[in-house]
């Protein structure tokens, strides 16, 4: 699993939490976490056995940190989302913003903000579309500018 896949899985799980209770019998978070979608790019990126475990840990870090700081992250989003109410935002877009802000505000490791923004834009294009990518880029870009 690559870092990109870690973010994808974290996004899927965070998104699903918008609709399912923790003990929902018809749903299991392990189903998302155990999905194995490996691409040729991922195989090239994962050259050692420890890399895969590290990526699983990174996915769990995102999930745990976003869950623990959801209210704080939403407040940051609300600050930069002019004329938007976080509660009315598209769930996918909101969770991409939470995920990226989590990496910016509560980093597990040192990473350039440009990498985090680029990953958020890629996730937005994959899961939500071009308009969402521009919207997310605008909010995250403003946050980074103000906090650099």
N, C-alpha and C positions, 0 to 999 in steps of 0.2 A: 504494500500500500504506500503510495506517495503522499507527500504533504497535501497535495491537491485533493487526493482521495480522502484524506483525513478530514479536510474541510467539507467535502461533499457529504460524507457520512454524518458529520456533526450537524450540518445544515438540515439534512433529511430528518434527523432525530429531533432537533429543535423545532422544526416545522410540525412534526407529528405531535409534539407536546402541546401545540396550540389547540388540538382537537381531541386528544385522548387523555384520560385521567391516568395516574401512575399505575393503578391496579386494574386497568381495563382488560377484561378477560379475552376479548377478541383481538387484542393487539399485544405485541411483545417487542420491546425496544431491541432485544437481542436479534430479532429478524433483520433489522437494518444494519446493526453492527456486524453481523456475520455474513452479509451479502459479499460475495467475492466477485468484483468486477475489475479484472486486471487487464490492462492494455499493454501493448508493446513498449510504450513509453515508461509505464510503471515497472515493467520487468527490467528495463535498462537502469532505472533509478534505484531499484532495490537490489543491491549487489551482495549484501550480507544478511545473515539471519537476524541480527540485532536490529537492522533498519526497520523491519516490519513491526517489531514490538514497539520501537520508538514511535512509529506513526500511529499505532493503536493508542499509545499513551498520549500522544498529541491530540488525537480525536477526543479522548476522555477529558483532557485538560480543557478543551474548548467547551464541551458539554457542561462540565461541572462549573466552570468559571462563569459562563453565560447564565446558567441557572441561578447561581449564587448572587450575581450582580445584575439581574434582569431589570430591576427598578432603576438602578443607577444608569445603566446603559440606555434605557428608554428615555431617561431625563436628558441625556446628552443628545440623543437623536432628536428629541422635541426641540431642544435649543437650536439645532441647525436646520431642521426641517420647517422652513418658513411656510406659514399658512397650511400646514399639514398637522393633523392630529395623529399621534402614534397609534392610538387605538383603532383608527380607521385605515391604517396603511395595509397594503398587501402583505400577507403573512410571510411570504418568501422574501420580499424586499426587506422587511423589518428584521428578519432573522439573519440575513446576510449582513446588514448593518451592525446588528448585535455581535455577530461573530468577528467582524473586522475590528470593531471598537474594543472587543475583548482582547484581541491580539495587540492592539495599540496601547490600551490603558493598563492591562494586567498581563504583560508579556511573560511567557514561560522561558523565553530566550531572546537574546538581542536579535532584532531583525529590522531591516530598513523599512520605513513606512511605505516606500514605493512598492515593495514586494507585496505587502498586505493589501494596499489599494488595488494593485493589479489583480491579485487573486480574487478580491471581492467583485471586481468588474467582470472577470471571467465567469465566476459563479452566477452573477446576475444575467449575463448573456446566455448561459446554459439553461438556467432555471426560470428566467423571468422575461428576458427580451432586451432589445437595444435601448428602449426608453428607460427601463429600470436601471440599466447600466449607467446611463447618463445621470439619472437622479441620485444613485448611490455614489457615483464618483463626485458629484457636487457636494453632497453632505460630508463625505469622508475627507475630501480635499479641503473644505473649509475648516473642518476639525483639525487636520494636520497643520494647516497654515497658522491657526490660532494657538496651537500648542507646541510649536517647534522652537 
